[in-house]
């Protein structure tokens, strides 16, 4: 579940998910990655949340994708979508 599906960064990620996935594969230096429904279900039932962090992206050119726990994600939601490193 997305904590803030209307956030500008989340909307842009939806529009460009295929490019993001391709960039992850390139960064990992792999041509393919096998994902099963079991993987999807385990992630959905875990304490793992995906954070798209674009703070400073204009200045640094860096966009971060982070995995954070439920507590950090909830704090980020309360602070307007800003996940702080633990």
Secondary structure, 3 states (H helix, E strand, C coil): CCCCCCCHHHHHHHHCHHHHHHHHHHHHCCCCCCCCHHHHHHHHCCCCEEEEECCCHHHHCCCEEEEECHHHHHHHHHCCCCCCCC
